[in-house]
Amino acid sequence: MEAFALGEIGLPVDRYVKTTWREYVLIVRGFNRRRSHEFEHTRAICYMIAGVNRDPKKVFPSIEKFWPLPTDDDGIDDKSEEKRLMGILEKFKQGKLYK
């Protein structure tokens, strides 16, 4: 956590020491959101370059298939993901997660 905050995010040490857990989570979310926008931008540029140089006789894949990103919608709805995570949390509370 410290290496990520100080190295990747670039928080000064005095700011890191004073950061609450809530602030840290918000900082990490913002960092990840900015990073995903950068990757989406890079993907769009690569997709356009590949589209210009493609064979017009072949079917060109969608941008998501061309370069999948972790932020792409994978078809998992929020309710089922919440249910899955709550199940893991319950197993952890009961001490059965790693058995």
C-alpha positions in Angstrom: 0.0 0.0 0.0 2.8 2.4 0.9 4.8 1.6 -2.2 1.7 2.2 -4.4 0.8 5.5 -2.7 4.3 6.9 -2.7 5.6 5.4 -5.9 2.7 5.0 -8.4 0.4 7.7 -7.2 3.2 10.0 -6.1 1.8 11.1 -2.7 4.3 13.0 -0.6 5.2 11.2 2.6 3.6 13.8 4.9 0.3 13.6 2.9 0.4 9.8 2.9 0.8 9.7 6.7 -2.2 12.0 7.3 -4.4 10.2 4.8 -7.4 8.4 6.2 -8.5 5.0 4.8 -11.5 6.6 3.0 -9.3 9.3 1.4 -6.8 6.6 0.3 -9.6 4.6 -1.3 -10.9 7.7 -3.2 -7.4 8.5 -4.3 -6.8 5.0 -5.7 -10.2 5.1 -7.5 -9.4 8.4 -9.1 -5.9 7.1 -10.1 -7.5 3.9 -11.6 -10.1 6.0 -13.5 -7.5 8.3 -15.0 -5.4 5.4 -16.0 -8.3 3.5 -17.6 -9.1 6.7 -19.6 -5.5 6.8 -20.8 -5.7 3.2 -21.9 -9.0 3.8 -23.7 -7.5 6.8 -25.5 -4.4 4.7 -26.6 -6.7 1.9 -27.7 -8.8 4.2 -29.8 -5.7 5.6 -31.6 -4.4 2.1 -32.3 -7.8 1.0 -33.5 -8.0 3.9 -35.9 -4.5 3.2 -37.3 -5.3 -0.5 -37.7 -8.6 0.4 -39.4 -6.9 2.6 -41.9 -4.4 -0.1 -42.8 -6.8 -3.1 -42.7 -7.9 -5.4 -45.6 -11.3 -4.1 -46.6 -12.3 -7.6 -47.6 -12.0 -9.0 -44.1 -14.3 -8.4 -41.2 -12.8 -5.9 -38.8 -13.3 -6.7 -35.1 -15.0 -4.3 -32.6 -12.7 -2.1 -30.6 -13.4 -4.3 -27.5 -12.3 -7.5 -29.3 -9.4 -5.7 -31.0 -7.9 -4.7 -27.6 -9.8 -5.8 -24.5 -9.4 -3.7 -21.4 -10.3 -4.7 -17.8 -12.7 -1.7 -17.7 -14.8 -3.1 -20.6 -18.2 -4.3 -19.6 -17.9 -8.1 -19.3 -21.6 -8.8 -19.0 -21.6 -9.3 -15.2 -24.3 -7.3 -13.6 -23.7 -5.6 -10.3 -26.2 -7.6 -8.3 -24.6 -11.0 -9.2 -21.1 -9.6 -8.5 -22.3 -8.2 -5.1 -23.8 -11.6 -4.2 -20.6 -13.4 -5.2 -18.5 -11.0 -3.1 -20.8 -11.2 -0.1 -20.5 -15.0 -0.3 -16.7 -14.7 -0.2 -17.0 -12.3 2.8 -19.2 -14.7 4.7 -16.8 -17.6 4.1 -14.0 -15.4 5.3 -15.9 -14.4 8.5 -16.5 -18.1 9.2 -12.9 -19.0 8.6 -13.8 -21.3 5.7 -12.3 -19.2 2.9 -8.9 -21.0 2.7 -10.1 -24.5 3.7 
